[in-house]
Amino acid sequence: MPVISVVIPVFNREKMLERAVTSVLRQSLHDFECIVVDDCSDGEYGRLSCLDDPRVRYIRLPDHGGVARARNQGVGRATTPWIAFLDSDDEWLPKKLQRQMEWTAGHPSYLILQSREEWIRNGVRVSPPRTHEKCAGNLFYASLERCMVTPSSVMIRKELFDWFGGFNEAMPACEDYDLWLRITAHFPVGLVDEVLLRRYGGHGDQLSATVPILDRFRIRSLLGLIEGGELSADQAVLAKRQLCKKAAICANGYKKRGNNDLGKRYEAIVEAYRQYDSPS
């Protein structure tokens, strides 16, 4: 019986999907199942020979619901204690699963871990900014500013994923920021200090290119986290400070675009948390 379920959500990315699935099938560790969740793409992927492998399960959803729901549907069908995610536009290096499973054997208290990664933008390898450098341990404070955990590099215990309710399906973007914040408020994140993931960017269908003002979704996540009342006093202060900062950016952004009503809505959030606007 496999020990890892690999979940790959996909929407209208046939060529990229083939690369992603192939990188899973070429793993040096063979003890996995691969669940491809088609989020009701315009066409089906029956021509892809990689989907004929007995370790691959192809699931087509009846309607398009977004990446959060697609990932959750994949996890819901998983039969293993560990879950690994891979976005359809990324690929793993051959020892990704093996090295992470070896790491967990030596660090049994960790329920979530990731690896280092390399970035390819428009076909050219680029260095990730230092602000995105992967690290281990308590990532909550760093994760308030930006998403510090890459879904395609994550391996997580299914019980931990289920405990936190998975990805928020009401969020069309920044669903990863939201889940990792909820988790890192309580659990440390491990790191395999090797490049095991190749991330591709620069294509036009990425959420960062198609969804404007992403901080509005991060603000929604922060409000839910704060109002949930599960943060420590120090965590709550830092979350409110970050909320105030992001709301101010959104307010200015909407006003520049001529949407004063939304600008005022975010200004109201800034005003409500004004006391946290800067360190005391």
C-alpha positions as a Markdown table, in Angstrom:
| # | Residue | x | y | z |
|---|---|---|---|---|
| 1 | Met | 0.0 | 0.0 | 0.0 |
| 2 | Pro | 1.4 | 3.5 | -0.9 |
| 3 | Val | 2.4 | 5.9 | 1.8 |
| 4 | Ile | 2.1 | 9.1 | -0.1 |
| 5 | Ser | -0.7 | 10.6 | -2.2 |
| 6 | Val | 0.3 | 13.1 | -4.8 |
| 7 | Val | -2.5 | 15.6 | -5.6 |
| 8 | Ile | -2.2 | 17.5 | -8.9 |
| 9 | Pro | -5.0 | 20.0 | -9.6 |
| 10 | Val | -5.3 | 21.1 | -13.3 |
| 11 | Phe | -7.4 | 23.4 | -15.4 |
| 12 | Asn | -6.7 | 23.8 | -19.1 |
| 13 | Arg | -3.0 | 22.9 | -19.0 |
| 14 | Glu | -2.5 | 19.7 | -21.1 |
| 15 | Lys | 1.2 | 20.1 | -22.0 |
| 16 | Met | 2.2 | 21.3 | -18.5 |
| 17 | Leu | 0.2 | 18.5 | -16.9 |
| 18 | Glu | 2.2 | 15.9 | -18.9 |
| 19 | Arg | 5.4 | 17.4 | -17.6 |
| 20 | Ala | 4.2 | 17.5 | -14.0 |
| 21 | Val | 2.8 | 13.9 | -14.0 |
| 22 | Thr | 5.9 | 12.6 | -15.7 |
| 23 | Ser | 8.1 | 14.1 | -13.0 |
| 24 | Val | 6.1 | 12.2 | -10.4 |
| 25 | Leu | 6.3 | 8.9 | -12.3 |
| 26 | Arg | 10.1 | 9.3 | -12.5 |
| 27 | Gln | 10.5 | 9.6 | -8.7 |
| 28 | Ser | 13.2 | 7.4 | -7.2 |
| 29 | Leu | 10.6 | 6.5 | -4.5 |
| 30 | His | 7.9 | 4.4 | -6.0 |
| 31 | Asp | 5.5 | 4.0 | -3.0 |
| 32 | Phe | 2.9 | 6.6 | -4.0 |
| 33 | Glu | -0.4 | 7.1 | -5.7 |
| 34 | Cys | -0.9 | 10.1 | -8.0 |
| 35 | Ile | -4.4 | 11.8 | -8.0 |
| 36 | Val | -4.9 | 14.2 | -10.9 |
| 37 | Val | -8.0 | 16.4 | -10.3 |
| 38 | Asp | -9.3 | 18.0 | -13.5 |
| 39 | Asp | -11.2 | 21.1 | -12.5 |
| 40 | Cys | -13.6 | 20.8 | -15.4 |
| 41 | Ser | -11.2 | 21.8 | -18.1 |
| 42 | Asp | -12.5 | 22.8 | -21.5 |
| 43 | Gly | -11.2 | 19.5 | -22.9 |
| 44 | Glu | -10.2 | 16.1 | -21.4 |
| 45 | Tyr | -6.8 | 14.6 | -21.1 |
| 46 | Gly | -7.4 | 11.2 | -22.6 |
| 47 | Arg | -4.5 | 11.5 | -25.0 |
| 48 | Leu | -1.9 | 11.8 | -22.3 |
| 49 | Ser | -0.1 | 8.4 | -22.0 |
| 50 | Cys | 1.2 | 9.4 | -18.5 |
| 51 | Leu | -2.4 | 9.1 | -17.2 |
| 52 | Asp | -2.4 | 5.4 | -18.2 |
| 53 | Asp | 0.1 | 4.5 | -15.5 |
| 54 | Pro | -1.6 | 2.3 | -12.8 |
| 55 | Arg | -0.4 | 4.6 | -10.1 |
| 56 | Val | -2.3 | 7.5 | -11.5 |
| 57 | Arg | -6.0 | 8.2 | -10.8 |
| 58 | Tyr | -7.7 | 10.8 | -13.0 |
| 59 | Ile | -10.7 | 12.5 | -11.6 |
| 60 | Arg | -12.8 | 15.0 | -13.6 |
| 61 | Leu | -15.0 | 17.4 | -11.5 |
| 62 | Pro | -18.4 | 18.2 | -12.9 |
| 63 | Asp | -18.0 | 21.9 | -12.7 |
| 64 | His | -15.2 | 24.5 | -12.3 |
| 65 | Gly | -14.7 | 25.4 | -8.7 |
| 66 | Gly | -11.1 | 26.6 | -8.3 |
| 67 | Val | -7.8 | 25.2 | -7.1 |
| 68 | Ala | -8.8 | 25.1 | -3.4 |
| 69 | Arg | -11.7 | 22.8 | -4.1 |
| 70 | Ala | -9.7 | 20.7 | -6.6 |
| 71 | Arg | -6.9 | 20.1 | -4.0 |
| 72 | Asn | -9.5 | 19.3 | -1.3 |
| 73 | Gln | -11.2 | 16.8 | -3.6 |
| 74 | Gly | -7.9 | 15.1 | -4.3 |
| 75 | Val | -7.1 | 14.8 | -0.6 |
| 76 | Gly | -10.5 | 13.5 | 0.1 |
| 77 | Arg | -9.8 | 10.6 | -2.2 |
| 78 | Ala | -6.3 | 9.9 | -0.8 |
| 79 | Thr | -5.7 | 6.6 | 1.0 |
| 80 | Thr | -2.3 | 7.4 | 2.6 |
| 81 | Pro | -1.0 | 9.1 | 5.7 |
| 82 | Trp | 1.1 | 11.6 | 3.8 |
| 83 | Ile | -0.1 | 14.1 | 1.1 |
| 84 | Ala | 2.2 | 15.9 | -1.4 |
| 85 | Phe | 0.9 | 18.6 | -3.7 |
| 86 | Leu | 2.2 | 19.5 | -7.1 |
| 87 | Asp | 0.8 | 22.3 | -9.3 |
| 88 | Ser | 0.3 | 21.4 | -12.9 |
| 89 | Asp | 2.8 | 24.0 | -14.1 |
| 90 | Asp | 5.6 | 22.8 | -11.9 |
| 91 | Glu | 7.8 | 19.7 | -11.8 |
| 92 | Trp | 9.7 | 17.7 | -9.2 |
| 93 | Leu | 13.3 | 16.6 | -9.3 |
| 94 | Pro | 13.7 | 12.8 | -9.3 |
| 95 | Lys | 14.5 | 12.4 | -5.6 |
| 96 | Lys | 11.9 | 14.8 | -4.2 |
| 97 | Leu | 9.7 | 12.2 | -2.4 |
| 98 | Gln | 12.6 | 10.0 | -1.4 |
| 99 | Arg | 14.5 | 12.8 | 0.3 |
| 100 | Gln | 11.4 | 14.1 | 2.1 |
| 101 | Met | 10.5 | 10.7 | 3.4 |
| 102 | Glu | 14.0 | 10.2 | 4.6 |
| 103 | Trp | 13.8 | 13.5 | 6.4 |
| 104 | Thr | 10.6 | 12.6 | 8.2 |
| 105 | Ala | 12.1 | 9.4 | 9.5 |
| 106 | Gly | 14.7 | 11.5 | 11.3 |
| 107 | His | 12.3 | 14.2 | 12.4 |
| 108 | Pro | 9.1 | 12.3 | 13.5 |
| 109 | Ser | 7.6 | 15.2 | 15.4 |
| 110 | Tyr | 7.2 | 17.3 | 12.2 |
| 111 | Leu | 3.8 | 17.0 | 10.5 |
| 112 | Ile | 4.6 | 19.3 | 7.6 |
| 113 | Leu | 7.7 | 20.1 | 5.6 |
| 114 | Gln | 8.9 | 21.5 | 2.3 |
| 115 | Ser | 12.1 | 21.8 | 0.3 |
| 116 | Arg | 14.2 | 24.4 | -1.5 |
| 117 | Glu | 13.3 | 25.2 | -5.1 |
| 118 | Glu | 14.6 | 26.8 | -8.3 |
| 119 | Trp | 12.6 | 29.3 | -10.4 |
| 120 | Ile | 12.2 | 29.3 | -14.2 |
| 121 | Arg | 10.7 | 32.5 | -15.6 |
| 122 | Asn | 9.9 | 32.6 | -19.3 |
| 123 | Gly | 12.3 | 29.8 | -19.9 |
| 124 | Val | 15.2 | 31.4 | -18.0 |
| 125 | Arg | 16.5 | 30.3 | -14.6 |
| 126 | Val | 16.3 | 33.1 | -12.1 |
| 127 | Ser | 17.2 | 33.5 | -8.4 |
| 128 | Pro | 14.3 | 33.8 | -6.0 |
| 129 | Pro | 14.4 | 37.0 | -4.0 |
| 130 | Arg | 15.9 | 36.7 | -0.5 |
| 131 | Thr | 12.6 | 37.5 | 1.0 |
| 132 | His | 11.3 | 34.1 | -0.4 |
| 133 | Glu | 14.2 | 32.1 | 1.0 |
| 134 | Lys | 12.9 | 28.9 | 2.5 |
| 135 | Cys | 13.6 | 28.3 | 6.2 |
| 136 | Ala | 12.5 | 25.9 | 8.9 |
| 137 | Gly | 10.8 | 26.1 | 12.2 |
| 138 | Asn | 8.2 | 28.7 | 13.3 |
| 139 | Leu | 7.2 | 30.4 | 10.1 |
| 140 | Phe | 4.0 | 32.2 | 11.3 |
| 141 | Tyr | 5.6 | 35.7 | 11.7 |
| 142 | Ala | 7.3 | 35.6 | 8.3 |
| 143 | Ser | 4.1 | 34.1 | 6.7 |
| 144 | Leu | 2.0 | 37.1 | 7.7 |
| 145 | Glu | 3.9 | 39.2 | 5.1 |
| 146 | Arg | 3.9 | 36.7 | 2.3 |
| 147 | Cys | 3.3 | 33.0 | 1.5 |
| 148 | Met | 6.5 | 31.3 | 2.9 |
| 149 | Val | 5.4 | 27.7 | 2.0 |
| 150 | Thr | 5.2 | 26.5 | -1.6 |
| 151 | Pro | 2.4 | 24.1 | -2.3 |
| 152 | Ser | 4.4 | 22.2 | -4.9 |
| 153 | Ser | 7.1 | 21.4 | -2.4 |
| 154 | Val | 4.9 | 20.5 | 0.6 |
| 155 | Met | 4.5 | 17.2 | 2.2 |
| 156 | Ile | 1.9 | 17.1 | 5.0 |
| 157 | Arg | 0.3 | 14.5 | 7.2 |
| 158 | Lys | -3.3 | 14.0 | 6.1 |
| 159 | Glu | -4.5 | 14.2 | 9.7 |
| 160 | Leu | -3.0 | 17.7 | 10.0 |
| 161 | Phe | -4.6 | 18.8 | 6.7 |
| 162 | Asp | -8.0 | 17.4 | 7.8 |
| 163 | Trp | -7.7 | 19.0 | 11.3 |
| 164 | Phe | -7.5 | 22.4 | 9.8 |
| 165 | Gly | -10.2 | 21.8 | 7.3 |
| 166 | Gly | -8.1 | 22.0 | 4.1 |
| 167 | Phe | -8.0 | 24.9 | 1.7 |
| 168 | Asn | -10.7 | 27.6 | 2.0 |
| 169 | Glu | -12.8 | 27.0 | -1.1 |
| 170 | Ala | -14.4 | 30.4 | -0.8 |
| 171 | Met | -11.0 | 31.9 | -1.7 |
| 172 | Pro | -10.3 | 32.1 | -5.5 |
| 173 | Ala | -6.7 | 33.0 | -4.7 |
| 174 | Cys | -4.2 | 33.1 | -1.8 |
| 175 | Glu | -5.8 | 29.9 | -0.4 |
| 176 | Asp | -2.3 | 28.6 | 0.3 |
| 177 | Tyr | -1.4 | 31.8 | 2.3 |
| 178 | Asp | -4.6 | 31.2 | 4.3 |
| 179 | Leu | -4.0 | 27.5 | 5.1 |
| 180 | Trp | -0.3 | 27.9 | 5.9 |
| 181 | Leu | -1.0 | 30.8 | 8.3 |
| 182 | Arg | -3.6 | 28.7 | 10.2 |
| 183 | Ile | -1.2 | 25.8 | 10.4 |
| 184 | Thr | 2.0 | 27.8 | 11.2 |
| 185 | Ala | 0.3 | 29.5 | 14.1 |
| 186 | His | 0.4 | 26.2 | 15.9 |
| 187 | Phe | 3.0 | 23.9 | 14.1 |
| 188 | Pro | 6.6 | 24.3 | 12.9 |
| 189 | Val | 7.5 | 23.5 | 9.3 |
| 190 | Gly | 10.4 | 21.3 | 8.4 |
| 191 | Leu | 12.8 | 21.8 | 5.5 |
| 192 | Val | 14.8 | 19.5 | 3.4 |
| 193 | Asp | 17.8 | 21.7 | 2.6 |
| 194 | Glu | 18.0 | 20.7 | -1.1 |
| 195 | Val | 16.5 | 22.0 | -4.4 |
| 196 | Leu | 13.8 | 19.4 | -5.1 |
| 197 | Leu | 11.3 | 21.5 | -7.0 |
| 198 | Arg | 11.4 | 23.4 | -10.3 |
| 199 | Arg | 8.8 | 26.2 | -10.4 |
| 200 | Tyr | 7.8 | 27.7 | -13.7 |
| 201 | Gly | 6.4 | 31.2 | -14.1 |
| 202 | Gly | 5.7 | 33.9 | -16.7 |
| 203 | His | 2.7 | 32.2 | -18.3 |
| 204 | Gly | -0.5 | 34.2 | -18.6 |
| 205 | Asp | -2.9 | 31.9 | -16.8 |
| 206 | Gln | -1.2 | 32.2 | -13.4 |
| 207 | Leu | -3.5 | 33.5 | -10.6 |
| 208 | Ser | -1.0 | 36.3 | -9.9 |
| 209 | Ala | -1.5 | 37.5 | -13.5 |
| 210 | Thr | -5.3 | 37.0 | -13.8 |
| 211 | Val | -6.6 | 38.0 | -10.3 |
| 212 | Pro | -6.1 | 41.7 | -9.4 |
| 213 | Ile | -5.1 | 43.1 | -6.0 |
| 214 | Leu | -4.3 | 39.7 | -4.3 |
| 215 | Asp | -3.9 | 41.4 | -0.9 |
| 216 | Arg | -7.7 | 41.6 | -0.6 |
| 217 | Phe | -7.8 | 37.8 | -0.2 |
| 218 | Arg | -4.9 | 37.9 | 2.3 |
| 219 | Ile | -6.9 | 40.5 | 4.3 |
| 220 | Arg | -9.9 | 38.2 | 4.3 |
| 221 | Ser | -7.6 | 35.5 | 5.7 |
| 222 | Leu | -6.2 | 37.7 | 8.4 |
| 223 | Leu | -9.6 | 38.9 | 9.5 |
| 224 | Gly | -10.7 | 35.3 | 9.8 |
| 225 | Leu | -7.6 | 34.3 | 11.7 |
| 226 | Ile | -7.9 | 37.3 | 14.1 |
| 227 | Glu | -11.6 | 36.8 | 14.7 |
| 228 | Gly | -11.2 | 33.1 | 15.3 |
| 229 | Gly | -9.6 | 33.8 | 18.6 |
| 230 | Glu | -7.0 | 31.0 | 18.4 |
| 231 | Leu | -3.9 | 33.2 | 18.3 |
| 232 | Ser | -1.6 | 34.0 | 21.2 |
| 233 | Ala | -1.5 | 37.6 | 22.3 |
| 234 | Asp | 1.7 | 38.2 | 20.5 |
| 235 | Gln | 0.5 | 36.5 | 17.3 |
| 236 | Ala | -2.7 | 38.5 | 17.4 |
| 237 | Val | -0.8 | 41.8 | 17.6 |
| 238 | Leu | 1.4 | 41.0 | 14.7 |
| 239 | Ala | -1.5 | 39.7 | 12.6 |
| 240 | Lys | -3.4 | 43.0 | 13.3 |
| 241 | Arg | -0.4 | 45.0 | 12.4 |
| 242 | Gln | -0.1 | 43.2 | 9.1 |
| 243 | Leu | -3.8 | 43.5 | 8.5 |
| 244 | Cys | -3.6 | 47.3 | 8.9 |
| 245 | Lys | -0.6 | 47.5 | 6.5 |
| 246 | Lys | -2.3 | 45.4 | 3.8 |
| 247 | Ala | -5.6 | 47.2 | 4.1 |
| 248 | Ala | -3.9 | 50.6 | 3.6 |
| 249 | Ile | -2.3 | 49.3 | 0.5 |
| 250 | Cys | -5.6 | 48.0 | -0.9 |
| 251 | Ala | -7.4 | 51.3 | 0.0 |
| 252 | Asn | -4.8 | 53.3 | -2.0 |
| 253 | Gly | -4.9 | 50.8 | -4.8 |
| 254 | Tyr | -8.7 | 50.9 | -5.2 |
| 255 | Lys | -8.7 | 54.7 | -5.0 |
| 256 | Lys | -6.1 | 55.0 | -7.7 |
| 257 | Arg | -8.4 | 52.8 | -9.9 |
| 258 | Gly | -11.3 | 55.2 | -9.2 |
| 259 | Asn | -13.2 | 52.7 | -7.0 |
| 260 | Asn | -13.7 | 55.0 | -4.0 |
| 261 | Asp | -16.4 | 52.7 | -2.4 |
| 262 | Leu | -14.0 | 49.8 | -2.1 |
| 263 | Gly | -11.2 | 52.2 | -1.1 |
| 264 | Lys | -13.4 | 53.5 | 1.8 |
| 265 | Arg | -14.2 | 49.9 | 2.8 |
| 266 | Tyr | -10.5 | 49.1 | 3.3 |
| 267 | Glu | -9.9 | 52.5 | 5.0 |
| 268 | Ala | -12.5 | 51.4 | 7.6 |
| 269 | Ile | -10.4 | 48.3 | 8.3 |
| 270 | Val | -7.3 | 50.5 | 8.7 |
| 271 | Glu | -9.2 | 52.8 | 11.1 |
| 272 | Ala | -10.5 | 49.9 | 13.1 |
| 273 | Tyr | -6.9 | 48.6 | 13.7 |
| 274 | Arg | -5.2 | 52.0 | 13.7 |
| 275 | Gln | -3.5 | 51.3 | 17.1 |
| 276 | Tyr | -1.6 | 48.5 | 15.5 |
| 277 | Asp | -0.4 | 50.6 | 12.5 |
| 278 | Ser | 3.2 | 50.7 | 13.8 |
| 279 | Pro | 5.2 | 49.1 | 16.5 |
| 280 | Ser | 4.7 | 50.6 | 19.9 |
